[in-house]
Amino acid sequence: MTETTHWLSEPEQHAWRSFVRMQERLAGRLGRRVQAESGLSVADYGVLVHLTEAPEGRLRVLELARVVEWEKSRMSHHVNRMAKRGLVVREDCPADARVALVCVTAAGREALATAAPCHVEAVRHLLIDPLSPAELAMLAQVSNRILEELDKGCD
């Protein structure tokens, strides 16, 4: 069976490359600002947000890896680094000894509270403020459409 690559058209290529450049620049600038202000990396910030939104501030390592789209090994290494800094702790799951839980600590909550104002200010400055209300609504609509496709589980 021979498959033919369906190459991107010029407008599709332009849209894709613009999206990638925007995402890279946003992530880089946001990361540098948050790191400089709080000492947290964007990855730390994301992990802490997910943990603080979880019941009792804890998630299974595999669930946390799934929500941030990381491999289990990457998540395990990152959690270990965060644990050394006192931001999280690992706990055994009382219901299943094979399962490891990641729990946010008081220091992790404090670090997130310190980083949050800088994070939201940077998000507002870099992404929200440059857009009109109509553009912001369109960004949300397009983002949600792509997320729906991603949630279908087709890789």
C-alpha positions as CSV (number, residue, x, y, z in Angstrom):
1,M,0.0,0.0,0.0
2,T,1.4,3.4,-1.0
3,E,0.4,6.4,0.9
4,T,0.7,9.9,-0.5
5,T,1.7,12.8,1.8
6,H,-1.0,15.4,1.8
7,W,1.4,18.4,2.0
8,L,0.2,21.7,3.5
9,S,-0.9,24.4,1.1
10,E,0.7,27.8,1.4
11,P,-2.1,29.3,3.5
12,E,-2.1,26.1,5.7
13,Q,1.7,26.3,6.1
14,H,1.5,30.0,7.0
15,A,-1.2,29.3,9.6
16,W,0.8,26.4,11.1
17,R,4.1,28.3,11.2
18,S,2.5,31.4,12.7
19,F,0.9,29.2,15.4
20,V,4.2,27.5,16.2
21,R,6.1,30.8,16.3
22,M,3.5,32.4,18.5
23,Q,3.4,29.4,20.9
24,E,7.2,29.3,21.2
25,R,7.5,33.0,21.8
26,L,4.6,33.1,24.3
27,A,5.9,30.1,26.2
28,G,9.5,31.5,26.3
29,R,8.5,35.0,27.4
30,L,6.0,33.8,29.9
31,G,8.5,31.2,31.3
32,R,11.3,33.8,31.7
33,R,9.0,36.3,33.5
34,V,7.5,33.7,35.9
35,Q,11.0,32.2,36.5
36,A,12.6,35.6,37.2
37,E,9.7,36.7,39.5
38,S,9.1,33.5,41.4
39,G,11.8,30.9,40.8
40,L,9.2,28.5,39.3
41,S,9.5,27.2,35.8
42,V,6.4,27.1,33.6
43,A,6.5,23.3,34.1
44,D,6.5,23.7,37.9
45,Y,3.7,26.3,37.6
46,G,1.5,23.9,35.5
47,V,2.1,21.0,37.8
48,L,1.2,23.1,40.9
49,V,-1.9,24.5,39.2
50,H,-3.2,21.0,38.4
51,L,-2.4,19.7,41.9
52,T,-4.1,22.6,43.7
53,E,-7.2,22.2,41.5
54,A,-7.4,18.4,42.3
55,P,-9.3,17.1,45.3
56,E,-7.2,17.2,48.4
57,G,-4.3,18.7,46.3
58,R,-3.2,15.3,45.0
59,L,-3.2,13.3,41.9
60,R,-1.8,9.9,40.7
61,V,1.5,10.4,38.9
62,L,0.0,8.9,35.8
63,E,-3.0,11.2,35.9
64,L,-0.8,14.2,36.4
65,A,1.4,13.1,33.4
66,R,-1.7,12.6,31.3
67,V,-3.1,16.1,32.0
68,V,0.1,17.8,31.1
69,E,0.8,15.6,28.2
70,W,4.1,14.2,29.5
71,E,5.6,10.7,29.5
72,K,5.5,9.0,32.9
73,S,9.3,9.0,33.2
74,R,9.5,12.8,32.5
75,M,6.8,13.4,35.1
76,S,8.6,11.2,37.7
77,H,11.9,13.0,37.2
78,H,10.2,16.4,37.4
79,V,8.2,15.4,40.5
80,N,11.5,14.3,42.1
81,R,13.1,17.7,41.4
82,M,10.0,19.5,42.8
83,A,10.0,17.3,45.9
84,K,13.7,18.1,46.6
85,R,12.6,21.8,46.6
86,G,9.7,21.0,49.0
87,L,7.0,21.9,46.5
88,V,5.4,18.5,46.4
89,V,5.6,15.1,48.2
90,R,5.1,11.6,46.9
91,E,2.7,9.4,48.9
92,D,1.7,5.8,48.5
93,C,-2.0,5.3,47.6
94,P,-3.8,3.7,50.5
95,A,-6.2,1.9,48.1
96,D,-3.5,0.5,45.8
97,A,0.2,0.1,46.8
98,R,1.2,0.1,43.1
99,V,0.1,3.7,42.7
100,A,2.1,6.8,43.6
101,L,0.4,10.0,44.5
102,V,1.8,13.5,44.1
103,C,0.6,16.0,46.7
104,V,1.2,19.7,46.8
105,T,2.8,21.0,50.0
106,A,2.2,24.3,51.9
107,A,5.5,25.5,50.3
108,G,4.1,24.6,46.9
109,R,0.9,26.4,47.5
110,E,2.9,29.5,48.7
111,A,5.1,29.3,45.6
112,L,2.1,29.2,43.4
113,A,0.5,32.1,45.2
114,T,3.7,34.1,44.7
115,A,3.9,33.3,41.0
116,A,0.2,33.7,40.1
117,P,0.1,37.5,40.0
118,C,3.2,37.6,37.7
119,H,1.8,34.8,35.6
120,V,-1.6,36.5,35.1
121,E,0.0,39.8,34.4
122,A,2.2,38.3,31.7
123,V,-0.7,36.4,30.2
124,R,-2.7,39.6,30.1
125,H,0.1,41.6,28.6
126,L,1.3,39.0,26.0
127,L,-2.0,37.5,24.9
128,I,-5.2,39.1,26.2
129,D,-4.6,42.9,25.9
130,P,-3.4,42.8,22.2
131,L,-6.7,41.2,21.1
132,S,-10.1,42.8,20.7
133,P,-13.0,41.2,22.4
134,A,-14.0,39.6,19.1
135,E,-10.5,38.3,18.4
136,L,-10.4,36.9,22.0
137,A,-13.7,35.1,21.4
138,M,-12.4,33.7,18.1
139,L,-9.2,32.5,19.8
140,A,-11.3,30.7,22.4
141,Q,-13.5,29.2,19.8
142,V,-10.6,28.0,17.6
143,S,-8.7,26.7,20.7
144,N,-11.8,24.8,21.9
145,R,-12.3,23.3,18.4
146,I,-8.8,21.9,18.3
147,L,-9.1,20.6,21.9
148,E,-12.3,18.8,20.9
149,E,-10.4,17.0,18.2
150,L,-7.5,16.2,20.5
151,D,-9.9,14.8,23.1
152,K,-11.1,12.3,20.5
153,G,-7.9,10.5,21.2
154,C,-6.7,10.4,17.6
155,D,-2.9,10.9,17.5
